[in-house]
Amino acid sequence: MDIPLFKIYWDEEDVRAVKEVICSGMHWSSGDTIEEFEEKIAGYLDVEYCLVFNSGGTALHSLMKAYGFGPGDEVIVPSFTFIATPYAPMYVDATPIFADIEKETFGLDPGDVIKKITSKTKAIMPIHYGGMPCRIDELKKIADEHDLILIEDAAESFGAKLDGRSVGTFGHSAIFSFCHNKVFTTGEGGCVVTDDKALYDELRLIRSYGRVVNGDYFTNPENLDYKGVGHNYRMSTIIAALGLSQVNKVDKTTELRRKSAEYFNRNLKNIDGIVVPTPPDDRYHAVYQMYTIRVLDGEDTRDDLMKFLKDQGITTRIYFDPVHEYTVFKEYLEYDIELDMTKELSKQVVSLPLYPHLSKEELDHIVNKIKEFFKRERI
Ligand SMILES: Cc1ncc(COP(=O)(O)O)c(C=O)c1O
């Protein structure tokens, strides 16, 4: 059996949707499908505005520009994340300040965030790790009390909820990623969501070369003005059509993800030395973009487990190594970093294969091989 970490869930409707745009012979770049996709996302999450981008990373960069962050400004981020999170402030010459995480959600630890706030802090940017809401209600309170902008990097967690409210709607703005390992996918892609009209208007300019939008640029014969230096961070209609078709299936695919996660939880939780990912309480609704266990013995046993599973045809991966330890940050960071929990957890975590159509045979194979590994370990 060969089980990859993730597989894309797709159907004939995805093919039909893309084909329809292609066969129209028009509007491959801009067109109504984009607004339809944006309206669908905004409606799904219950937020005023959505703007799609050609990646989660370009959505993040655009947000940093739209807020006007720059040299001397600090943005508090986790180190237990994908590198795009701390890169975002760096794109505009602002400084990422790393704060520690907490054990249950793998999200920013509100207590450590408070310690990292200075007179230079402009924003707090937590992530919702692998489909698990972080302690976003507490972080919102801190942001409000200190008059800071709260930006949710919800790249991995479309549809996750806290108290019935979707992640991405707690902060002043949020991004999602539609890269091919995410909850639903367009291959590459992303979006910003916000209730802030002024921010939305600014983001529209940044997304499309600073061009003052007036209908469809490609069919409007008028010459338009350009305000500010923007980029081409647009999503094409071909991609938006795929996104629309994909997001229409997201309730179904999320339910399948959750069922597989529950199966793993039931069957793995009694293994001595493993902690399975369980939300702190039933206010948390996780969508399991990833399924990450902790191996309490730490790095050596975790790495042995990964190797053992690889030999059995099961791909696993470490999400995440602390990003502040990468070479790119070593020269850049001019402050000492002590992130004890990040350090400890990053040596324990291993993500197992999880995707909507993971079969019962595949689930059992993974469970049985993990049991076998720990049985040998404990002899
Ligand atoms: C937490 C986090 N932020 C940002 C991104 C960047 O998204 P993209 O890959 O679409 O640029 C990712 C993608 O993996 C992510 O996991």
Ligand as a Chemical Component Dictionary entry (heavy atoms), coordinates in Angstrom:
data_LIG
# 
_chem_comp.id                   LIG 
_chem_comp.type                 NON-POLYMER 
_chem_comp.pdbx_formal_charge   0 
_chem_comp.three_letter_code    LIG 
# 
loop_
_chem_comp_atom.comp_id 
_chem_comp_atom.atom_id 
_chem_comp_atom.alt_atom_id 
_chem_comp_atom.type_symbol 
_chem_comp_atom.charge 
_chem_comp_atom.model_Cartn_x 
_chem_comp_atom.model_Cartn_y 
_chem_comp_atom.model_Cartn_z 
_chem_comp_atom.pdbx_ordinal 
LIG C1 C1 C 0 -0.096 29.063 7.840  1  
LIG C2 C2 C 0 0.124  29.382 6.383  2  
LIG N1 N1 N 0 0.188  30.662 6.009  3  
LIG C3 C3 C 0 0.355  31.012 4.725  4  
LIG C4 C4 C 0 0.463  30.060 3.727  5  
LIG C5 C5 C 0 0.737  30.500 2.334  6  
LIG O1 O1 O 0 -0.224 30.117 1.405  7  
LIG P1 P1 P 0 0.171  29.823 -0.114 8  
LIG O2 O2 O 0 0.947  28.547 -0.153 9  
LIG O3 O3 O 0 -1.155 29.725 -0.796 10 
LIG O4 O4 O 0 0.965  30.988 -0.590 11 
LIG C6 C6 C 0 0.379  28.705 4.064  12 
LIG C7 C7 C 0 0.478  27.667 3.031  13 
LIG O5 O5 O 0 0.863  26.568 3.172  14 
LIG C8 C8 C 0 0.219  28.349 5.425  15 
LIG O6 O6 O 0 0.161  27.071 5.823  16 
# 
loop_
_chem_comp_bond.comp_id 
_chem_comp_bond.atom_id_1 
_chem_comp_bond.atom_id_2 
_chem_comp_bond.value_order 
_chem_comp_bond.pdbx_ordinal 
LIG C1 C2 SING 1  
LIG C2 N1 SING 2  
LIG C2 C8 DOUB 3  
LIG N1 C3 DOUB 4  
LIG C3 C4 SING 5  
LIG C4 C5 SING 6  
LIG C4 C6 DOUB 7  
LIG C5 O1 SING 8  
LIG O1 P1 SING 9  
LIG P1 O2 DOUB 10 
LIG P1 O3 SING 11 
LIG P1 O4 SING 12 
LIG C6 C7 SING 13 
LIG C6 C8 SING 14 
LIG C7 O5 DOUB 15 
LIG C8 O6 SING 16 
# 
